[in-house]
Amino acid sequence: MVKHVHSVMSTFAVVTMLVLATATPAAAEPSDKIDPATPVSDTGATIDPKLLAQRIDTTLVKATAPAAKHAADGADLDTADRLKGKPGSADGSTKVVIGSDDRYQTTPTTWWPASSTVQITRTVGGTTFGHCTGWMIGDDTLITAGHCVYPRNGTAWYNSSEFTVWPGRDGSTTPYGSCGVVGLHSVSGWTTSFQNGWDYGAMKLNCTVGVNTGTFGFMWTSASQDGTTTYNRGYSGDKAFGTQWASYDQIRATQARELFYLHDTAGGNSGGPVYTYDNAACGGPCGVAVHAHGFYGSSAPSNNHNSGPRIVEPVFNNFIYWRDL
């Protein structure tokens, strides 16, 4: 059920902790000479965003449904010994629930786009923790938050070998197996200045599981998105480990680089898709933002809405660039 706006200021009984990944208020645009939209990676892959703008002349990438018949994709199906883990998140946060908790569990997860939604875990010192959520946009590419690949205020990328991704995971059931990560990607505006509007990234996988899970479409917009009906789904760290949860709301406020909404989230949801079905041309679920932030700052909308970087033209172009690497 869509939340009512008047409940935001008067009713939010459960906000146990502000999201650490968004504790720093949004600041001015980065002032360095490098375009903050410049894609960067732990592999050294990069390109001038001006070149991408010249090459890409579309505003929408269509969603793709799962393959009618399972295709060989290189995913690891022998995962029984690696299914256990502990709740956690890249930002160390607990939940930010606004008013009543409207999240609902998705089970089974073999329908699209639950199948295209990915739990990201990180194993350190022999212990596996929940880390973030991702969403497939290509056979071997998922989108996530920037702080899921490069920690806020950090000086280096996470070690990609510590990550395992679990498309369409449903608790102890992993219908699409698991894959490793071979490349981490974000943008200069995140890795050098840690600005909330640039908090997005991608992971390249060692498999092509997206052909079997299906993929999200995505589109870029410049106009206000207020009133657009949206869904968010992901792997909430306050729920049973490996279970997928979703919520339904709408865009409540639009800024140049962020969209704000009342989707209830928790640590582990970072990187999940904020998507809509309002654009029929997308042919399915269509991403409009990357969830990344809980409350931050001292004024609305950032201090009473959850939010994420919106997909504007440079973000859209980077998604295509990463998908095609």
PyMOL commands that set and color helices and strands:
alter all, ss='L'
color gray80, all
select helices_A, chain A and resi 7-10+20-22+49-55+80-82+114-116+146-148+160-162+188-191+196-198+210-213+280-282+313-324
alter helices_A, ss='H'
color red, helices_A
select strands_A, chain A and resi 39-41+60-61+104-106+117-124+127-138+141-144+163-167+179-187+201-205+217-219+229-234+244-250+253-254+258-261+273-276+286-290+306-309
alter strands_A, ss='S'
color yellow, strands_A
deselect
rebuild
show_as cartoon
